[in-house]
């Protein structure tokens, strides 16, 4: 029987940009943004990993989102990292249609970083007040957009 890491690596290989093993139980995988939904489906439905959470960050290259999946019986964590380069119109497919655990964290990232999650069933304010100024995202850095 192949190890979980081997299975993940084999199943995701067409979409992997970079694979980094931080430790024996922690792997970061840079993946192609257009394949995110398919990859998440493989991890969650086919391989039985649990979606733990997602986190977002405004980086010099664009908005980066990490999706953290856990294999609880071994303590292994696989973090999918996607880069949204278009700061003016950041969008990505929602994973909330695959597992409801993504609903709230996607709302939080939408609110705080301005990422539109395409197909999300309920993108509305979660943390900020309803009359928060449109286009103002508290976790965005004040960078000039280079065209």
URNOR-V770327 format. One record per pair of residues at least 4 apart in sequence whose C-alpha atoms are under 8 Angstrom apart, sorted by sequence separation. I is the first residue (numbers start at 1). J is the second residue. D is the distance in whole Angstrom. If there is no record, write none. Layout:
I_J_D / I_J_D
This chain:
2_6_6 / 3_7_6 / 4_8_6 / 5_9_6 / 6_10_6 / 7_11_6 / 8_12_6 / 9_13_6 / 12_16_6 / 21_25_8 / 22_26_5 / 23_27_7 / 31_35_7 / 32_36_7 / 35_39_6 / 36_40_6 / 37_41_6 / 38_42_6 / 39_43_6 / 40_44_6 / 41_45_5 / 42_46_5 / 43_47_5 / 44_48_5 / 45_49_8 / 58_62_6 / 59_63_6 / 71_75_6 / 72_76_7 / 86_90_5 / 95_99_7 / 96_100_5 / 101_105_8 / 102_106_6 / 103_107_6 / 104_108_6 / 105_109_6 / 106_110_6 / 107_111_6 / 108_112_6 / 109_113_5 / 110_114_5 / 111_115_8 / 125_129_7 / 128_132_6 / 132_136_8 / 2_7_6 / 21_26_6 / 22_27_6 / 31_36_7 / 41_46_7 / 42_47_6 / 43_48_6 / 44_49_5 / 58_63_5 / 59_64_7 / 70_75_7 / 71_76_5 / 85_90_7 / 96_101_7 / 109_114_7 / 110_115_5 / 125_130_6 / 21_27_4 / 22_28_7 / 43_49_6 / 44_50_6 / 57_63_6 / 58_64_6 / 70_76_6 / 71_77_6 / 84_90_6 / 96_102_5 / 109_115_6 / 110_116_6 / 117_123_8 / 20_27_6 / 21_28_6 / 44_51_7 / 56_63_7 / 57_64_5 / 70_77_5 / 84_91_7 / 95_102_6 / 96_103_5 / 110_117_7 / 19_27_7 / 20_28_5 / 56_64_6 / 57_65_7 / 69_77_6 / 70_78_6 / 84_92_8 / 94_102_8 / 95_103_8 / 19_28_6 / 20_29_6 / 56_65_4 / 68_77_7 / 69_78_5 / 19_29_5 / 55_65_6 / 56_66_6 / 68_78_6 / 69_79_6 / 96_106_8 / 18_29_6 / 19_30_6 / 54_65_7 / 55_66_5 / 68_79_4 / 106_117_7 / 17_29_7 / 18_30_5 / 54_66_5 / 55_67_7 / 67_79_5 / 68_80_6 / 94_106_7 / 16_29_7 / 17_30_5 / 18_31_7 / 54_67_4 / 66_79_6 / 67_80_5 / 110_123_8 / 16_30_6 / 17_31_5 / 53_67_6 / 54_68_6 / 66_80_5 / 67_81_7 / 111_125_7 / 16_31_5 / 17_32_7 / 52_67_8 / 53_68_5 / 66_81_4 / 107_122_8 / 111_126_8 / 15_31_6 / 16_32_7 / 51_67_8 / 52_68_6 / 53_69_7 / 65_81_6 / 66_82_7 / 107_123_6 / 111_127_8 / 15_32_5 / 51_68_6 / 52_69_5 / 64_81_7 / 65_82_5 / 103_120_7 / 107_124_7 / 108_125_8 / 111_128_7 / 51_69_5 / 52_70_6 / 64_82_6 / 65_83_7 / 103_121_8 / 107_125_7 / 108_126_6 / 50_69_5 / 51_70_6 / 64_83_5 / 65_84_8 / 103_122_8 / 107_126_6 / 108_127_7 / 15_35_7 / 49_69_6 / 50_70_5 / 63_83_6 / 64_84_6 / 49_70_5 / 50_71_6 / 62_83_6 / 63_84_5 / 114_135_7 / 49_71_5 / 50_72_8 / 61_83_8 / 62_84_6 / 63_85_6 / 97_119_8 / 104_126_8 / 114_136_8 / 48_71_7 / 49_72_8 / 62_85_4 / 92_115_7 / 94_117_5 / 97_120_7 / 114_137_6 / 61_85_6 / 62_86_7 / 63_87_7 / 90_114_7 / 91_115_5 / 92_116_6 / 93_117_5 / 94_118_5 / 96_120_6 / 97_121_8 / 113_137_5 / 44_69_8 / 62_87_6 / 90_115_5 / 91_116_4 / 92_117_5 / 93_118_5 / 94_119_6 / 95_120_8 / 96_121_8 / 112_137_5 / 113_138_7 / 43_69_8 / 89_115_8 / 90_116_6 / 91_117_6 / 92_118_6 / 93_119_7 / 94_120_5 / 111_137_7 / 112_138_5 / 113_139_5 / 12_39_7 / 63_90_8 / 89_116_8 / 91_118_7 / 93_120_8 / 112_139_5 / 113_140_6 / 112_140_7 / 11_42_8 / 8_43_8 / 8_47_8 / 36_82_8 / 51_99_8 / 53_101_8 / 54_102_8 / 29_78_7 / 31_80_7 / 33_82_6 / 52_101_8 / 53_102_7 / 25_75_7 / 26_76_6 / 27_77_6 / 28_78_6 / 29_79_6 / 30_80_6 / 31_81_6 / 32_82_7 / 33_83_7 / 51_101_7 / 55_105_8 / 63_113_8 / 25_76_4 / 26_77_5 / 27_78_5 / 28_79_5 / 29_80_5 / 30_81_5 / 31_82_6 / 33_84_8 / 51_102_8 / 54_105_6 / 24_76_8 / 25_77_6 / 26_78_6 / 27_79_6 / 28_80_6 / 29_81_6 / 30_82_6 / 53_105_7 / 54_106_8 / 26_79_8 / 28_81_7 / 56_109_6 / 55_109_7 / 40_95_8 / 58_113_7 / 37_93_7 / 57_113_8 / 36_93_7 / 37_94_8 / 41_98_7 / 56_113_7 / 37_95_6 / 87_145_8 / 33_92_7 / 58_139_7 / 57_139_7 / 58_140_6 / 57_140_8 / 58_141_6
